[in-house]
Amino acid sequence: MGVALVPRTAAVRRDGVVMRELSTDRPRRHVVAAVRKGARDAPAVARVLDALRTTADRLSEQNT
């Protein structure tokens, strides 16, 4: 018998393996955005970082 925590993005159906989504006490993942020094203020980079923050906030609200 074995048990593993697998990120949803890596969960691939396989014969003989049963996947169960955790419904309570879900683990949290910390994600960072790496940006080249000086590029943070570039308009395109700023938009991507803003979209990432907005999405993270929305997902955080859904999971609380």
Buried (B, 14 or more C-beta within 10 A) or exposed (E): EEEEEEEEEEEEEEEEEEEEEEEEEEEEEEEEEEBEEEEEEEEEBEEEEEEEEEEEEEEEEEEE
